[in-house]
């Protein structure tokens, strides 16, 4: 199944895997539904696509680090499981008391040749057990550090 990225205007470019025909399609009606669809090309080819409404590519990783909850005396070890230019998902190694909308400081090292250290404030968006999803509070300051890393 091919992943098709959707732009800011809810347009997706669908490319037939058989003949290469490209078509821009408005996918607004699929935004809050199941995002796996069947497509049929004018050449007769039927294929499956998965719509991706994310703004940024998300890279699967396994990076050890620490978190520090701001305003409370809570810290712990974590594993960053995926990372993008706008946010991060991590798993706490022990039970935690992190809440939605908390500000948390993350500290971890990328597994690139320079061993770039990331030290960043995040806002918690969602929590499921030990898994936490968050977005960077200041996304612009990370662009240089992550831009190349996310492309490799």
Secondary structure, DSSP 4 states (H G I P E B T S, - for coil): -EEEEB-TTSEEEEE-TTT--EEEEE-GGGTTS--EEEEE-TTS-EEEEEEE--SS--EEEEEEEEEEETTTTEEEEEEEEEE-SSEEEEEESS-----TT-EEEEEEE-SSTT--EEEEEEEEEEEETTEEEEEESSSGGGHHHHHHHHH-
